[in-house]
Amino acid sequence: MTHQNIENEQYIIINFYSTLNVGRSAIEDELEDVLEDKGEVTGGGSGVSGSNIDIEIYEGTAYDFLNSIREVLKEFSVPTDTVIIMNGNERFSVYEESTGSTVSRNQT
C-alpha cells in the first residue's frame, strides 16, 4: 500500500451517538471489505457519548467512499443520528441520498 503524503491525508470518522444494535466490530469488518486496499479501519472506541470508527484512505479521496460507507451502515440499520465526518470538517447523514447533503452537529 502506498500511503499519501500527510498534506493530502484523507480520513473518515463515523460517530454513533445512539446505541448500536450490532457489535461495532461487525461494521468494521464490512467496511474493511468495502475499502479493499484503498483504505483501512484504523481505530474505534466507545464511551458515554457514543462510539466511533476511524478510517484512513490511502487511494482516492474520502468522498469516493461516502456512498459505499452509507450502504454498509444502512445494512446494519445504524441509528438515524449516526454521522459520517470527512476529513474532520464536513458531516453527512447516513440516510441522506445526496452526497452533498450535510448535517450540522457540534459533537465529535
DAMO-V313765 format. One line per field, one symbol per residue. ss: DSSP state (H for helix, E for strand, - for the rest). phi: phi as a letter, one per 40 degrees, with the letter a starting at -180 (. if undefined). burial: 1 if it has 9 or more other ideal C-beta (glycine too) atoms within 8 Angstrom, else 0. A space follows every 50 residues. Layout:
BEGIN
ss = ???
phi = ???
burial = ???
END
This chain:
BEGIN
ss = -----HHH-EEEEEEE-------HHHHHHHHHHHH---EEEEEEEEE--E EEEEEEE----HHHHHHHHHHHHHH-------EEEE---EEEE------- -E------
phi = .bccddcbdbabbbbbcbcccbcdcccdcccdcccfccaacbiiabacch aabbbbbbbgbdccbdcccdccccdcfcdcccbbbcfgbbbbcccccccc cbbbaccb
burial = 00010000111111111001000101110111011001101001000001 11111111000100110011111101011001111110001111000000 10100000
END
